[in-house]
Amino acid sequence: MSKISFITFCVEYYAQHTNKASNEVYELFKQEKVLDLLENDYNDLHGMGMEYIIQFIDEYLGVA
């Protein structure tokens, strides 16, 4: 999976997780630097399960 596909997948999955629109989640990820985090940590994260990634993002954003 390419980085772009992975980031898109994370945005879509997180949007579903939070019941928000994808564009709203994208803007949140952009503002809070989650997009940079996902790109920079791609090698470590892309093999993880989505539950782990969602928990990771929630903790990063201070939601959990």
C-alpha positions as CSV (number, residue, x, y, z in Angstrom):
1,M,0.0,0.0,0.0
2,S,1.4,3.4,-0.9
3,K,1.6,6.2,1.6
4,I,-1.2,8.1,-0.1
5,S,-3.5,5.1,0.0
6,F,-2.6,4.5,3.6
7,I,-3.3,8.0,4.7
8,T,-6.6,8.1,2.7
9,F,-7.6,4.8,4.3
10,C,-6.8,6.2,7.8
11,V,-8.8,9.4,7.1
12,E,-11.8,7.4,5.9
13,Y,-11.6,4.9,8.7
14,Y,-11.3,7.6,11.3
15,A,-14.2,9.5,9.8
16,Q,-16.3,6.4,10.2
17,H,-15.0,5.9,13.8
18,T,-16.0,9.5,14.8
19,N,-19.1,9.8,12.6
20,K,-17.7,12.8,10.9
21,A,-17.3,13.7,7.2
22,S,-14.1,12.7,5.6
23,N,-13.2,16.2,4.6
24,E,-13.7,17.3,8.2
25,V,-11.3,14.6,9.5
26,Y,-8.8,15.5,6.7
27,E,-8.8,19.1,7.9
28,L,-8.5,18.0,11.5
29,F,-5.6,15.7,10.6
30,K,-4.0,18.5,8.6
31,Q,-4.4,21.1,11.4
32,E,-3.1,18.8,14.2
33,K,-0.2,17.4,12.0
34,V,-1.7,13.9,12.0
35,L,-1.1,13.7,8.2
36,D,2.7,14.4,8.8
37,L,2.7,11.8,11.6
38,L,1.1,9.2,9.4
39,E,3.5,9.9,6.5
40,N,6.6,10.0,8.7
41,D,5.7,6.8,10.7
42,Y,4.3,5.0,7.6
43,N,6.9,2.2,7.8
44,D,5.9,1.4,11.4
45,L,2.2,2.0,11.2
46,H,1.1,0.5,7.8
47,G,1.5,-3.1,9.1
48,M,-0.5,-2.4,12.3
49,G,-4.2,-3.2,12.7
50,M,-6.8,-0.4,12.3
51,E,-7.8,-0.7,16.0
52,Y,-4.2,0.1,17.0
53,I,-4.0,3.0,14.5
54,I,-7.3,4.5,15.6
55,Q,-6.2,4.2,19.3
56,F,-2.9,5.8,18.3
57,I,-4.6,8.7,16.6
58,D,-7.1,9.1,19.5
59,E,-4.2,9.3,22.0
60,Y,-2.2,11.7,19.8
61,L,-5.3,14.0,19.5
62,G,-6.0,13.7,23.3
63,V,-9.4,12.0,22.7
64,A,-8.7,8.8,24.6
